[in-house]
Every structure is written in C-alpha cells, then in structure tokens.
Amino acid sequence: MGVTDKMWDAITTVIKMNDKVERVAAAMVAQQQKIEGLTERVIRLETALEIALSRGGSEKRVR
C-alpha cells in the first residue's frame, strides 16, 4: 500500500467520522428539545398541584 492509498484511507475515515459526529449532534439537539418540553410540562403540573393543595381539599373535584 503506497502513501497515496494511506492518505486516501485517512481522509475517507475522517469524512466518515465527521458524518457520524454530525448525526450524533443532531440527535442530541432533538433529545435536548424533548427534555425541555418535558421540563415545561413538569413545571405546569407542579403549579397545578400547588394550586390544588393551597385550596385545601374541601372543594369538589372536576372530572
């Protein structure tokens, strides 16, 4: 295997690694967005729970 072949293999490997890194980064962004959405939902649920608990339990529950 000559120097040119080794260089070509190295460049090909770097390009493949770059593609994998970009895919992982995109997946990480999507996961972060899902986490942020879930965090917002938890905050809303906590707020609703605090409001319900502050009212006491004497009111009728709405179903």
C-alpha positions in Angstrom: 0.0 0.0 0.0 1.5 3.3 -1.1 1.5 6.6 0.6 -1.3 7.8 -1.6 -3.5 4.9 -0.6 -2.8 5.5 3.1 -3.7 9.2 2.7 -6.9 8.4 0.9 -7.9 5.9 3.6 -7.2 8.5 6.3 -9.2 11.2 4.5 -12.1 8.7 4.0 -12.0 7.8 7.6 -12.1 11.4 8.7 -15.1 12.1 6.4 -17.0 9.1 7.8 -16.2 10.2 11.4 -17.4 13.7 10.6 -20.7 12.4 9.3 -21.2 10.3 12.5 -20.4 13.3 14.7 -23.0 15.4 12.8 -25.6 12.7 13.2 -24.9 12.4 16.9 -25.1 16.2 17.3 -28.5 16.3 15.5 -29.8 13.5 17.8 -28.5 15.4 20.8 -30.3 18.6 19.8 -33.6 16.6 19.3 -33.2 15.0 22.7 -32.5 18.4 24.4 -35.7 19.7 22.8 -37.7 16.8 24.2 -36.1 17.3 27.6 -37.0 21.0 27.6 -40.6 20.1 26.6 -40.9 17.6 29.4 -39.4 20.1 31.9 -42.1 22.6 30.9 -44.8 20.0 31.4 -43.5 19.1 34.9 -43.4 22.8 35.9 -47.1 23.2 34.8 -48.0 20.0 36.7 -46.2 21.3 39.8 -48.0 24.6 39.6 -51.4 22.9 39.2 -50.6 20.6 42.2 -49.6 23.6 44.4 -52.8 25.5 43.4 -54.9 22.4 44.2 -53.2 21.9 47.6 -53.4 25.5 48.5 -57.2 25.4 48.0 -57.5 22.7 50.6 -59.3 19.6 49.7 -62.8 20.8 50.5 -63.8 21.8 47.0 -65.4 19.3 44.7 -63.0 17.8 42.1 -63.8 18.5 38.5 -63.6 15.4 36.3 
